[in-house]
Amino acid sequence: MFSSKSKDTAAAPAPVAQSPAQQQKRTMRSSAPSIISADLVVHGTLSSSGDIQIDGKVEGNVNSAGLVIGDKAFIQGDVMAEDVTVRGRVKGAIRARKVLLASTCHVEGDILHEAFAVETGAFFEGNCRHADNPLADGGRSTVVQSAPAPAAAPAQMPRPVDTAPRPSAATFAPIKAGS
């Protein structure tokens, strides 16, 4: 029922070898985010290799690894990040690998994304488009453009013909009581 630790020791898994770039990225993302508090107004561009949490107002572009836009926050400018969670207001374009529009958000602008999620109640006015790499300059889109259809009257589909036999009145004979 109970056993001592010496009998139940399991071999610890061998550490996975990581490149220096992977180790540096992991340590940058694990540090505390930079915070723009609710009473702070920033005029200009914000750029960080780590995470940023914005609860105040930013009038300018924001570029970071991870970005959380708080309930009372407002960004007037373009946003570019690996991972974006919007709870507040954004007036500008968003380019990110992962975008989450929370139920309290208000976004006016285009979104270029790799993964996209919207909660019920979120406000979004703009165009949303998937891209293989939204953070690249061109953000190569997977949307296929097609030539516009000629302006013609819409074709009508022929109505299906019912070929099943219809029952006749003789098939349904009334049932008489007492028979």
Secondary structure as UniProt FT lines:
FT   HELIX           5..8
FT   HELIX           20..30
FT   STRAND          34..36
FT   TURN            38..39
FT   STRAND          41..43
FT   STRAND          46..47
FT   STRAND          51..54
FT   STRAND          57..59
FT   STRAND          62..69
FT   TURN            71..72
FT   STRAND          74..76
FT   STRAND          79..86
FT   STRAND          89..91
FT   STRAND          94..101
FT   TURN            103..104
FT   STRAND          106..108
FT   STRAND          111..118
FT   TURN            120..121
FT   STRAND          123..125
FT   STRAND          128..131
FT   TURN            134..135
FT   HELIX           169..171
FT   TURN            177..178
//
